[in-house]
Amino acid sequence: QVQLVESGGGLVQAGGSLRLSCAASGRTFSSCTLGWFRQAPGKEREFVAAIWCSIGLTYYADSVKGRFTISRDNAKNTAYLQMNSLKPEDTAVYYCALNGRASARYRVGAEYDYWGQGTQVTDST
């Protein structure tokens, strides 16, 4: 089993920055895909970013490309989502998720085996 715990959410003004963390514990994988998703009120969950754990290849939704950066620290079993130039439309609950394989279907939530509880990011403007 794997447990994922997100942290770092909060209130932020438009144009500001936040860094989300996702700490993983439990089983480890030689290769995996770590993804960030978000869900705004009244909307479906959407893909934000993903990283292949072993080689660090990254993928982003068009809506966050150039503003968000996903990274991981394998020694700490922790992934990060650095969010800059935040916009009101970035307000959502952000979830990290883990797929125990390096997957090309990183945008598909159903491909992920484990999910965190979510952390709220809210525009305070």
Order of alpha helices (4+ residues) and beta strands (2+ residues): beta-beta-beta-beta-beta-beta-beta-beta-beta-beta-beta
